[in-house]
Amino acid sequence: MLKVKNLHASVEDKSILKGINLEIKPGEVHAIMGPNGSGKSTLASVIAGKEEYEVTEGEILFEGEDINELAAEERAHKGVFLSFQYPVEIPGVSVTNFMKTAINETRKSKGLGDMPAKDMLKLIREKAELLEIDRNFLSRSLNEGFSGGEKKRNEIFQMAMLEPKLAILDETDSGLDIDALRIVANGVNKLKSKDNAVLVITHYQRLLEYIVPDFVHVLYNGRIVKSGGKELAHELEEKGYDWIKEEVNA
Amino acid sequence: MNKYTEDDLREELKTKEYEYGFYTDIESDTFPIGLNEDIVKAISLKKEEPEWMTEWRLEAFKAWKQMTEPDWPNVKYVKPDFQAISYYSAPNSKPKYNSLDEVDPELLATFEKLGISLDEQKKLSGVAMDVVVDSVSVATTFKKTLAEKGIIFMSISEAIKEHPELVKKYIGSVVPQKDNFYAALNSAVFSDGSFCYIPKGVHCPMELSTYFRINQAGTGQFERTLVIADKGSYVSYLEGCTAPSRDENQLHAAVVELIALDDAEIKYSTVQNWYPGNAEGKGGVYNFVTKRGLCEKNAKISWTQVETGSAVTWKYPSCILKGDNSVGEFYSIAVTNNYQQADTGTKMIHLGKNTKSTIISKGISAGKSQNSYRGLVRVSPNADNARNFSQCDSLLMGNECGAHTFPYIEAKNKSAIIEHEATTSKIGEDQIFYCNQRGIDTEKAIALIVNGFSKDVLNKLPMEFAVEAQKLLEISLEGSVG
């Protein structure tokens, strides 16, 4: 589904990603871990198509197609979803209105007409229930005055609504208490299928107890320096990142 | 990568062309340019006005001659040459028509381009239209329905002839002839406009609407509107404007007077889309308007405006809260793009006891435009327990535009409670990227963000107008992004 080959990217001439190789197949869950400043969030942004990042070398293939030249919304239409670490506020635009616009714009890109209101309502109800979201929440302005947990839950709600092929969860666990974490993780697990894939980006192992990865990669200084199964996450939890750094620097 | 930066946004804002930029050639009956006592008399004569009206105009003209053009607003422009303007122009196809079939087909085609079909308007929205094209009303509808309720809704010229007692009593009572430079000019030369009277206790059953349109090269348009809501009555009045594209500056100096007698309510909504000039800032309408309402006891006046047009706007719909317990409201969205300049806001003058006012102003600036809010809240010594709440929010797009807020507060009564909140924000790349990531392209994202920002005010507009206004907001900024 996703193939990242020798990806180099920089922001404002500062090189951040220095040759990432990563392959994610349908049905897989990958986790990217690593110390602060290793380039985790940059990788997520570059895959999603954030403009500030310049790809200087390498390729990003999504379902066999090089998506590097595509605008962020075109990548979204193809099924790339990013759950933001810091979701932005859009005052005056309700969650419902935002989702309606997003879904209909995606449909438009596929030559479809607007989703009938009845179906939209049904979809919203169904997904809100899945994530234990209160109906009132949906009429609030997007992320405005939301608690950390509400913001993250809202991100996963949007993921549920848009049903992406590849979901990138950027530090979705940060700012969540244990109950919220469980709800969010359950939501993600329920949405998982053999046809879609999840890329979890996290600093801590905590989230991976709920969303169990098939592969764990350690990102350090712009490169994937170690890959393994879920036990690698436990090892990192126990020993921290220093031993990785030492190994790399040795 | 298909990047979209602030620079692109700025670039694209420049290429936005005026949506309704076309010009209809209708044979007109136009006065020679220039202004003097004879021209004032000739206008009055042309309109077959009674002598008192001619005198009233001449008084205004005398005052105007002594006045100088104000320069305190935060706008820069080449002052109009008042001797280079023609002060009267009327479509030729007079007299008035009994049905739409009789109306100049070219005029009807113009309405069509604007998406205004009188028939449709009549049938679908139940809106009575008093269409003002180039200063003279050419079609009046729904008059009968309104007449049954005793509501008078006609051109001000007709009203001067048919209801002189009402016009004489109220014209200039809220905006006196000498009020300010442009009000004086308007009083002297106003060509036409609308008149509305709602009798005691009558709830006007439909939204009253007038479309204004400048349609003659070099013709300044001087509209005069007078709305009187008698005791305990209610009326919602809609005013919408579009104008054809023009190279030279056109002057628009309207006066609107609202009178809400005891327990009456007037809701006055405007969607204004005068030609703003081209991307280089050439051309465009000068919109120097005086709008003011007077509230008697327990009366309420709400001004709601969506301003997207004009090269230079200078406009402060105001409320004089004379009666005890009267209420004034001002809800405004002002969009400026390219080289547009807007200095707009309101005055809330609290004279009566327990008077309340609310001001919500949303300014959106793009391109190289300058957008100023200027508002005065005055509480006089006798206005016990006056309350005001003001909120002024500015949204900036790009780095070359400006947003300014000039709040003036004069409280001369210790019991007054006055609150003022102001925010300035910028459409961030993060917001746009967030929308992009959900599949919403940048153009749509900006429309979404702008509509969200403006929601508090859009919600105050009557339903059918809100849809139109939302469309207009999108048009004004949409071309802007590709």
Chai-1 contact restraints between the chains, C-beta under 6 A:
chainA,res_idxA,chainB,res_idxB,connection_type,confidence,min_distance_angstrom,max_distance_angstrom,comment,restraint_id
A,A48,B,Q437,contact,1.0,0.0,6.0,A-B,restraint_1
A,K50,B,F433,contact,1.0,0.0,6.0,A-B,restraint_2
A,E51,B,K3,contact,1.0,0.0,6.0,A-B,restraint_3
A,A71,B,N2,contact,1.0,0.0,6.0,A-B,restraint_4
A,A72,B,N436,contact,1.0,0.0,6.0,A-B,restraint_5
A,A72,B,Q437,contact,1.0,0.0,6.0,A-B,restraint_6
A,E73,B,N436,contact,1.0,0.0,6.0,A-B,restraint_7
A,E73,B,G439,contact,1.0,0.0,6.0,A-B,restraint_8
A,E73,B,D441,contact,1.0,0.0,6.0,A-B,restraint_9
A,A76,B,Q437,contact,1.0,0.0,6.0,A-B,restraint_10
A,A76,B,G439,contact,1.0,0.0,6.0,A-B,restraint_11
A,H77,B,G439,contact,1.0,0.0,6.0,A-B,restraint_12
A,L82,B,Q437,contact,1.0,0.0,6.0,A-B,restraint_13
A,V88,B,D430,contact,1.0,0.0,6.0,A-B,restraint_14
A,V88,B,Q431,contact,1.0,0.0,6.0,A-B,restraint_15
A,V88,B,Y434,contact,1.0,0.0,6.0,A-B,restraint_16
A,I90,B,I449,contact,1.0,0.0,6.0,A-B,restraint_17
A,I90,B,G452,contact,1.0,0.0,6.0,A-B,restraint_18
A,P91,B,G452,contact,1.0,0.0,6.0,A-B,restraint_19
A,G92,B,G452,contact,1.0,0.0,6.0,A-B,restraint_20
A,G92,B,F453,contact,1.0,0.0,6.0,A-B,restraint_21
A,G92,B,K455,contact,1.0,0.0,6.0,A-B,restraint_22
A,V93,B,L448,contact,1.0,0.0,6.0,A-B,restraint_23
A,V93,B,G452,contact,1.0,0.0,6.0,A-B,restraint_24
A,T101,B,I440,contact,1.0,0.0,6.0,A-B,restraint_25
A,T101,B,L448,contact,1.0,0.0,6.0,A-B,restraint_26
A,A102,B,R438,contact,1.0,0.0,6.0,A-B,restraint_27
A,A102,B,G439,contact,1.0,0.0,6.0,A-B,restraint_28
A,A102,B,I440,contact,1.0,0.0,6.0,A-B,restraint_29
A,E105,B,G439,contact,1.0,0.0,6.0,A-B,restraint_30
A,E105,B,I440,contact,1.0,0.0,6.0,A-B,restraint_31
A,T106,B,G439,contact,1.0,0.0,6.0,A-B,restraint_32
